[in-house]
Amino acid sequence: MSLTLDEARARAAALSEISYDLALDVTSPEDFRSRAVIRFTTTGGGTFLELHRAGSLDVTVDGETVTPAYDGRRIPLDDLAPGKHEVVVDARLRYVTDGEGLHTFTDPADGERYVGGYLGLDITQRLFACFDQLDLKAPITLSVEADPAWTVLANGLPTGHNTFAPTPPIACDLFVVAAGPFHSVRWEHAGVPMGWHARRSLAAALDRDAAELRRITEVCFDHFARIFDEPFPFDSYDQAFVPELNWGAQENPGCVTFNELMLPRERVTDDDRRRRAMVIAHEMSHMWFGDLVSPRWWEDAWLNESFADYMGFEVAETAAGYAGTRVSFEAVHKPGAYDADRRRSTHPVAPSSEEVPDVATATTIFDHISYGKGNAAVRQLVTWLGEEDFLTGVNAHLTRHRFGNATLEDLLSALDAASPRDVRGWAEVWLRRSGHDTIRVTRRDDVPVLTRDGVRPHRFTVTAYTPDLEPAGSRLIDLGDEPLVLAEWAGLIVVPNAGGETFARIDLDPLSRDALTGGLTAVPDTLARAVLWPVLLDADPLRLLARQLPREPSPTLMAAALTRVRDHLIRRVLPAAEVPAALDVIATACAATGEEDEQRAIVLARGLAWSTADSGLLRRWLAAGATDHGLSLDPDLRWSLVRRLAELGGVEAAEIEAERRRDGTDGGVLGAVEALAARPAAEAKAAAWAAMTDDPDISVRRFRALAAGLWSPSQREFVAPYIPAYVAAAPSLARRGSAFAAEVGRAFPALALTDQEHDVVRAALRDDVPTVLRRHWDDELDDRTGG
């Protein structure tokens, strides 16, 4: 049962002055105690609290013990008199291993245990009894009973041993608690206590990066203090790398959690640093946009994510000093947004509330539209309005609704007052409509002409190049209904949106396309190449990769091109018989001889590790602990080699187990799981499938590793029986929860399917398929068959 919009509106109209006093006891490894004291004022009548699958339950209402008709999800509160009430819910709940609730994790490196409340849509109720909706914000006071040797982290400022001061009013899905023997680096900046934390076995990695992490934190904090009128709204600011977080990070007020993938055990690449800086800026911007001011309902989730995603890339690039962050957005994130906007599941960046009728539907809009397209739309808005007017409107909005909830209309009112432009007209075509425009380059004789297919106003940079791809000029232009004739650039190559300021498909004229296809890497501007790589890859991916990848100077663009070809061509399109030849093209493009740039060498080695069929090379690298050119193998690269060797039938279970023992970490456990599943043997596939489907408590990461090993585009004879088995089993697996449902959807067979196999999926979709899984399957069908 998922909360509906109508239920949320009715409950919000009836309730006010809510507060929570929460006590948790996590000393038992079997289950935990959750005692919540909920105080509120009501207009009278009935309402309900949410609490998911309590093992035991005691409830008092205004001091009187009651026995509510608890159904495992909701606690009815009937016949309440108007006025103030106090409800106490004392329950025992199960830990989870899927990251939705109070997650438990035991570190194989040292046997230490960690727990973490990673919340979100419809998840707070798995930790404590609450009114689980966005617009019933409330202060939360917390105390935790835990191992005395543990560190406990939470939203509020510590007031004693594992006790925390009441938070300001926050949405309950933003509550967080994390406990375990964390290694911590603490300091104070601008009067705010700050800290970075990681589990004990990652202490060396945290200490290695601590100075950089502190610098980014302080630079971003100071930047937001300059551009926002509202001061930092919380009492402290902790940031913690926590085990098995399902997302990249989560913007819990005063205590942000990060996926541990952002703290690599060994090698940290330049792209790793850029992404981490972007995510730090993204989550910190949420302290204002999302936490201080929150949406009223989930149709305005974009107000959180689009704004933060824009700020993350912008601030990492311009304030934190990570040049190339915008390049990564254009090359890595924006292409996925264009893909998403062509599917049947596309939706407006800002849908109407009626288009999000319940929380289950809301979970499906945290996607490439809300992030990638929304980010691009915000950047276009800033370009179109000017940064000064944009920030004036944003600041008025934040001040007017501080510690409250707001809607798109509220933001538009503030922006409209700050700018002479037609902000509402802009929002109608950019935010309220799905789809995107196409910007075309045509020729009148030899003169380039820009036209727009669509309805949106665009402001962007257009750049001209000589036939030898030397820069010949650049202009910031506005494009609307009327064609734009570029007479001064007759005979030149033209690249629209060369600065990535807008969100529109690019259709190049034949002269420009031919010149750029043949000489893409000669374009000197990396951001322009980031715009062009995805456009040209769509036309002839293997040919472009073979010709241009070895000459591409940007490791970011190299990695993005390799990933797109692998995920879209190899794993979705090519028949099994054509996969080996395609992989050979990729391996040849990656086989650099003596690459001097270490960052490029890393990308090429990683690409070669998943594409080569040369078992001798794989074994040689493993034995040496380095590539033929002396690049040392970090754990991820080493496991990629083992996985590919297993896929080729070149390694047995005993050797994989020896690698797992050699590694000794949770990453090694997952690497071994994937490699074992990747072996081309019926027994290996059967064991992987059984592991995916027989354990009701399997972790998200283990399920993901098994699926990654199970499906191989070149092993159709071994995996074909599991295609219908997956379709049959997936709906039941997906009912475990939204995060696990998403993982089941991402486990869709990663190889080209036959028409008959696609029909099996279509037939299943005519039955009862959970909302999140249905979205993933519909998208896969659209990407593979057009519907």
Summary of the structure (lengths in Angstrom):
residues: 787
radius of gyration: 26.6
end to end distance: 29.0
largest distance: 86.3
contacts: 2768
relative contact order: 0.06
helix: 47%
strand: 22%
